[in-house]
Every structure is written in structure tokens, then in C-alpha cells.
Amino acid sequence: MMTVITSSPITMSSPSLPHDPPPEAPVRPGDDECCNSGCTYCILDMYQEQRIAYEEKLRAWQERQPTPAKPQQRGA
């Protein structure tokens, strides 16, 4: 049996927030991935649409994040 010893106690000073990871950016296609034949579903057009959706999700995610507390200044 293994015993784990910690040097400081673990305390929780505030309730934990729900897991809310940031959205993942779409992967940009390589320069050689477009066939330049005018496809209806061109990979570059699809990437642009995914990028716009990502930026909207990122802005929404940023708005959901708590604002960091400003450090209190102590009087001299």
C-alpha cells in the first residue's frame, strides 16, 4: 500500500465553476488542399464559415468568463 503525503492541506475557498473550455479554432487548410476547380463546397469557403462560427463562439465564451478581481490596495 502506498501513502501520499502532502505538504499543505487542500482547501476550497469558492464553489467550483462548471467546466467551460474555450472553443477550438478550426484547422486552416494547407495551401495545396484547394483544387482550384470552383467546387460548390470549396475547402477554403468551408474554412471561412468555420472561422466565423468559431469567432462568434469565442466571443460568447469570453463573455461567460468571470472577470478577474482587482487586487486590493492597502493604505500606507
C-alpha positions, -999 to +999 in steps of 0.1 A: +000+000+000+013+035-009+007+065+013+007+100-003+018+129+020+010+164+010+028+194+025-002+217+026-039+210+031-062+214+001-090+239+007-117+252-015-125+288-009-151+293-036-176+270-053-162+254-084-174+267-118-189+244-143-164+231-169-164+256-197-134+251-220-128+276-248-139+267-283-113+252-306-102+271-337-108+253-370-077+239-387-066+261-416-063+241-448-029+238-464-020+258-495-021+226-516-055+214-504-077+235-527-081+220-562-090+254-577-118+239-598-146+261-583-161+234-562-196+241-547-182+231-513-147+246-516-125+237-486-114+274-483-150+286-482-159+260-456-129+271-435-140+307-437-175+297-425-160+276-397-137+305-387-166+329-385-186+305-363-155+299-341-150+337-336-187+340-325-184+311-301-151+325-288-167+359-281-196+342-263-172+321-243-152+352-233-183+370-221-192+340-199-158+341-181-157+357-147-138+390-146-106+388-126-108+405-092-087+436-089-061+434-062-070+455-032-046+483-025-035+487+011-032+521+026+003+533+035 
